[in-house]
Each structure stands twice: as structure tokens, then as C-alpha cells.
Amino acid sequence: MKLLSFTEQGICRMRLEGLPEPKEIEDLIEEYVTQVELLPYSLKIIYFDISNLTHMGARARQVFSELLTQASMHYGGKVQLVVAGGSLNLRRFIELFCKGIGFVDHSHFFETLKEADDWVAEFLSS
């Protein structure tokens, strides 16, 4: 599975694994920004799969925060952010950051991928 993929339903899936280096996240940001500008359809959901993420160092968290900031600005802040898996501490860090940038109303956090997938299916069907 690629680290970044887009579906025709308007979902961007990003997957982080292990202990990512800041450069890996910077490359993901660059690829995301490039591809999202070329999409022939509206982006509805940005789905972060962090279920296999071991840890994120301070610099990697800073770079990841830049990615969240970019994502929150696309489509006038109407994109939904889904974060699935990972440690409670990391999900809490992302949740607090989203709150700080005013993106909390469009952010959804799930302990498991199944819970997140169920929410996405329900959101797309409504």
C-alpha cells in the first residue's frame, strides 16, 4: 500500500509507519499538495492511518503539524479529517493541534481502523 492515495469518492488516505523521519513527512506534504491541486473532484476526507506508527519525534511532529495546517485550509476548511489507530498520546497531540488551528469541528479520531472505516462509510452515504 502506498503512503498516499486518492479515491474517486474524494478520500485522501495517508499512512505513516514506524518512526518516520521529518524528510519522509516533508515528501508526503509535497506529494499531497501537488496531487490535491490536480484532483478532478472535490476532496471530502483526509484519512490518516497511524495504526503502525511507532513514535513521532519532535521534529517529525512539527513537520506533521505543517501537513495538518495545509490540509485544514483546503476547500475552505470543509474537508473532514479522520485519524485512525496509533497511540492515545499521538491521537491526543493531533486532536489538540487541530483544536489550536480551528479544525476541531471537522476532525474525527478513532482507536481502530474499523471504527474509522465505518464512520467514513456513514459520512459518504449521508
C-alpha positions in Angstrom: 0.0 0.0 0.0 1.3 3.5 -0.9 1.8 6.1 1.8 -0.6 8.4 -0.1 -3.5 7.6 -2.3 -6.7 9.2 -3.5 -10.1 7.7 -4.3 -12.8 8.9 -6.7 -15.1 9.2 -3.6 -13.0 12.2 -2.5 -10.8 10.4 0.1 -7.2 11.1 0.5 -5.5 8.3 2.5 -2.2 8.8 4.2 -0.3 6.1 6.1 2.5 6.7 8.5 4.5 3.8 9.8 7.3 3.0 12.2 9.4 6.0 13.2 9.2 8.5 10.3 11.9 10.9 9.6 10.9 14.6 9.1 12.1 14.3 5.4 9.6 11.5 4.8 6.7 13.7 6.1 8.0 16.6 4.1 7.9 14.5 1.0 4.4 13.4 1.8 3.4 17.0 2.2 4.9 17.9 -1.2 3.2 14.9 -2.9 -0.2 15.7 -1.2 -0.1 19.4 -2.2 0.8 18.5 -5.8 -1.8 15.9 -6.2 -4.7 17.6 -4.4 -4.4 20.6 -6.7 -4.8 18.3 -9.7 -7.8 16.4 -8.5 -10.8 16.3 -10.9 -13.2 16.0 -7.9 -13.6 17.7 -4.5 -11.7 16.3 -1.6 -14.1 15.3 1.2 -12.0 13.3 3.7 -8.3 13.2 4.6 -7.8 9.9 6.4 -4.6 9.4 8.4 -3.8 5.7 9.2 -1.3 5.9 12.1 -2.1 2.3 13.3 1.5 1.2 12.5 3.2 4.3 13.7 5.7 3.5 16.5 6.7 7.0 17.5 7.0 10.5 16.1 9.9 12.6 17.2 9.7 16.3 18.0 10.9 17.5 14.5 8.6 15.0 12.8 5.7 16.2 14.9 6.5 19.8 13.8 6.5 18.8 10.1 3.3 16.8 10.6 1.7 19.8 12.1 2.5 21.7 8.9 0.7 19.0 7.0 -2.4 19.3 9.2 -2.3 23.1 8.7 -2.2 22.7 4.9 -5.0 20.2 5.0 -7.2 22.4 7.1 -7.0 25.2 4.5 -8.1 23.1 1.5 -11.7 23.6 0.3 -12.4 26.4 2.8 -11.9 24.1 5.8 -14.8 21.8 4.8 -12.6 18.7 4.5 -13.1 16.1 7.2 -10.0 14.8 8.9 -10.1 11.2 10.1 -7.3 9.9 12.3 -7.3 6.1 12.9 -5.2 3.9 15.2 -1.9 4.8 16.8 -1.3 5.6 20.5 -3.6 7.6 22.6 -0.9 10.2 23.2 -0.3 10.7 19.5 -4.0 11.0 18.7 -4.4 13.4 21.6 -1.5 15.5 20.2 -3.2 15.7 16.8 -6.5 16.5 18.4 -5.1 19.4 20.4 -3.2 20.7 17.4 -6.4 20.6 15.3 -8.2 22.5 18.1 -5.5 25.1 18.1 -5.8 25.8 14.4 -9.6 25.8 14.5 -10.1 22.5 12.7 -11.6 20.6 15.6 -15.2 20.6 14.3 -14.0 18.7 11.2 -11.7 16.3 13.0 -12.6 12.7 14.0 -10.4 10.4 16.0 -10.8 6.6 16.2 -9.0 3.9 18.1 -9.2 1.4 15.3 -9.3 1.4 11.5 -12.6 -0.4 11.6 -14.3 2.3 13.6 -12.8 4.9 11.2 -13.9 3.0 8.1 -17.4 2.7 9.5 -17.6 6.4 10.1 -16.3 7.2 6.6 -18.9 4.8 5.0 -21.7 6.5 7.0 -20.4 10.0 6.2 -20.2 9.2 2.4 -23.7 7.7 2.4 -25.3 10.7 4.0 
